[in-house]
Amino acid sequence: MSEEEEVKFDRGSSLSIFGSDRKEDVMALVFALIIATAVYFSY
């Protein structure tokens, strides 16, 4: 595949409330950690 035919994937960034995918990924990890901690201490 030549450079002109490079496939670009749309990750749906237009629907995101964050400016970049990196911020979105970090916030998802933080929320997952909070939920996992809450579940761990609730049982």
N, CA, C and O of each residue as an XYZ file, in Angstrom:
172
protein
N       0.848     -1.173      0.000
C       0.000      0.000      0.000
C       0.898      1.243      0.000
O       1.780      1.388      0.846
N       0.661      2.110     -0.940
C       1.488      3.315     -1.032
C       1.044      4.349     -0.002
O       0.007      4.210      0.646
N       1.860      5.383      0.127
C       1.551      6.410      1.130
C       0.277      7.172      0.787
O      -0.417      7.651      1.684
N      -0.039      7.291     -0.503
C      -1.257      8.006     -0.894
C      -2.511      7.226     -0.506
O      -3.573      7.816     -0.306
N      -2.393      5.905     -0.399
C      -3.539      5.054     -0.108
C      -3.630      4.674      1.360
O      -4.338      3.731      1.713
N      -2.930      5.386      2.210
C      -2.929      5.062      3.644
C      -4.338      5.187      4.220
O      -5.024      6.189      4.014
N      -4.748      4.160      4.938
C      -6.089      4.129      5.508
C      -6.085      4.899      6.831
O      -5.235      4.669      7.691
N      -7.029      5.799      6.980
C      -7.160      6.551      8.228
C      -8.451      6.123      8.906
O      -9.505      6.053      8.272
N      -8.360      5.838     10.195
C      -9.504      5.367     10.944
C     -10.111      6.520     11.729
O      -9.390      7.299     12.353
N     -11.427      6.629     11.699
C     -12.135      7.643     12.465
C     -12.598      7.005     13.765
O     -13.414      6.083     13.743
N     -12.087      7.484     14.903
C     -12.428      6.892     16.192
C     -13.644      7.563     16.819
O     -13.947      7.313     17.985
N     -14.335      8.395     16.081
C     -15.496      9.065     16.635
C     -15.123     10.232     17.527
O     -15.846     10.537     18.476
N     -14.013     10.889     17.245
C     -13.531     11.972     18.090
C     -14.499     13.147     18.139
O     -14.468     13.931     19.088
N     -15.355     13.279     17.136
C     -16.288     14.399     17.116
C     -17.332     14.286     18.228
O     -17.951     15.284     18.596
N     -17.530     13.084     18.762
C     -18.503     12.888     19.829
C     -17.873     12.988     21.208
O     -18.577     12.942     22.216
N     -16.575     13.122     21.262
C     -15.863     13.133     22.534
C     -15.934     14.512     23.183
O     -15.939     15.533     22.495
N     -15.988     14.530     24.526
C     -15.974     15.806     25.240
C     -14.546     16.249     25.513
O     -14.328     17.350     26.019
N     -13.567     15.408     25.187
C     -12.168     15.720     25.423
C     -11.525     16.181     24.120
O     -11.959     15.805     23.031
N     -10.492     16.994     24.248
C      -9.822     17.519     23.070
C      -8.925     16.518     22.387
O      -8.680     16.625     21.186
N      -8.429     15.541     23.131
C      -7.517     14.573     22.522
C      -7.860     13.168     22.985
O      -8.481     12.972     24.029
N      -7.445     12.201     22.190
C      -7.696     10.803     22.536
C      -6.912     10.395     23.772
O      -7.363      9.548     24.542
N      -5.737     10.994     23.968
C      -4.914     10.637     25.133
C      -5.629     11.023     26.427
O      -5.649     10.240     27.376
N      -6.212     12.213     26.475
C      -6.955     12.637     27.675
C      -8.147     11.722     27.922
O      -8.446     11.366     29.062
N      -8.820     11.349     26.845
C      -9.971     10.461     26.966
C      -9.550      9.101     27.523
O     -10.231      8.548     28.386
N      -8.436      8.563     27.035
C      -7.947      7.270     27.523
C      -7.531      7.338     28.987
O      -7.815      6.421     29.757
N      -6.857      8.423     29.377
C      -6.428      8.571     30.766
C      -7.636      8.683     31.689
O      -7.658      8.065     32.753
N      -8.634      9.459     31.297
C      -9.829      9.599     32.132
C     -10.582      8.273     32.233
O     -11.133      7.961     33.289
N     -10.616      7.495     31.161
C     -11.258      6.179     31.216
C     -10.524      5.266     32.200
O     -11.159      4.525     32.950
N      -9.197      5.317     32.200
C      -8.431      4.510     33.150
C      -8.664      4.962     34.585
O      -8.759      4.130     35.487
N      -8.757      6.271     34.808
C      -9.006      6.795     36.155
C     -10.380      6.352     36.648
O     -10.517      5.897     37.783
N     -11.393      6.484     35.796
C     -12.740      6.055     36.209
C     -12.789      4.556     36.467
O     -13.457      4.116     37.403
N     -12.093      3.764     35.657
C     -12.066      2.322     35.871
C     -11.387      1.980     37.191
O     -11.820      1.067     37.895
N     -10.329      2.706     37.530
C      -9.640      2.482     38.800
C     -10.545      2.841     39.977
O     -10.582      2.125     40.977
N     -11.272      3.946     39.856
C     -12.196      4.357     40.917
C     -13.294      3.307     41.106
O     -13.614      2.934     42.235
N     -13.862      2.839     40.009
C     -14.927      1.825     40.099
C     -14.385      0.524     40.677
O     -15.036     -0.094     41.519
N     -13.204      0.101     40.238
C     -12.617     -1.140     40.750
C     -12.311     -1.029     42.240
O     -12.517     -1.987     42.985
N     -11.826      0.122     42.680
C     -11.542      0.330     44.098
C     -12.831      0.313     44.919
O     -12.874     -0.274     46.001
N     -13.868      0.950     44.411
C     -15.151      0.972     45.110
C     -15.736     -0.441     45.233
O     -16.260     -0.808     46.285
N     -15.647     -1.219     44.171
C     -16.151     -2.586     44.205
C     -15.323     -3.434     45.163
O     -15.873     -4.246     45.907
N     -14.016     -3.254     45.150
C     -13.132     -4.027     46.027
C     -13.449     -3.769     47.492
O     -13.514     -4.713     48.279
N     -13.647     -2.511     47.875
C     -13.891     -2.181     49.273
C     -15.341     -2.381     49.700
O     -15.632     -2.405     50.896
N     -16.255     -2.525     48.743
C     -17.660     -2.720     49.122
C     -17.976     -4.190     49.415
O     -19.026     -4.482     49.986
N     -17.102     -5.112     49.042
C     -17.359     -6.537     49.292
C     -16.420     -7.085     50.334
O     -16.492     -8.268     50.670
